[in-house]
């Protein structure tokens, strides 16, 4: 008998600001939950956030999903990119408006640095629009080399980030 693949706890950031961003994020959470060998274990509230980098665009809707998955890190990334493509994601330029953006933030306690895949996400520790929803579902989580999520979220502040009421979902 072959042992079951080991499941890892991973966190995925979601963001959208084109079309119906709330519906896009909700659909992406459902698609992530439906991935093979993957189970949704937590999801944050939705947050409205000001754009970062390229500012001449609509506000974003952001969230974080916590999953248990037996998919390897690269397989998880490939699955997330397939969800983006299915939602019509086009990469015109860095920080461009998008139908959906999915990023692997944390994968178990691993540190990964490969072409196209860096975990923990390299800018996770400085982005309130990711830290606040992540702190909501995993405040005690340690980001390797950076510290506890709740402390990083407090340091990042709340400027430009608004938690949406549950009825918006």
HELIX and SHEET records of a PDB file:
HELIX    1   1 UNK A   21  UNK A   33  1                                  13    
HELIX    2   2 UNK A   73  UNK A   86  1                                  14    
HELIX    3   3 UNK A  124  UNK A  126  5                                   3    
HELIX    4   4 UNK A  128  UNK A  138  1                                  11    
HELIX    5   5 UNK A  149  UNK A  156  1                                   8    
HELIX    6   6 UNK A  166  UNK A  168  5                                   3    
SHEET    1   A 4 UNK A  38  UNK A  43  0                                        
SHEET    2   A 4 UNK A  60  UNK A  69 -1                                        
SHEET    3   A 4 UNK A   8  UNK A  16 -1                                        
SHEET    4   A 4 UNK A 101  UNK A 107 -1                                        
SHEET    1   B 4 UNK A  38  UNK A  43  0                                        
SHEET    2   B 4 UNK A  60  UNK A  69 -1                                        
SHEET    3   B 4 UNK A  47  UNK A  49 -1                                        
SHEET    4   B 4 UNK A 161  UNK A 163 -1                                        
SHEET    1   C 2 UNK A 112  UNK A 114  0                                        
SHEET    2   C 2 UNK A 117  UNK A 119 -1                                        
SHEET    1   D 2 UNK A 142  UNK A 143  0                                        
SHEET    2   D 2 UNK A 147  UNK A 148 -1                                        
END                                                                             
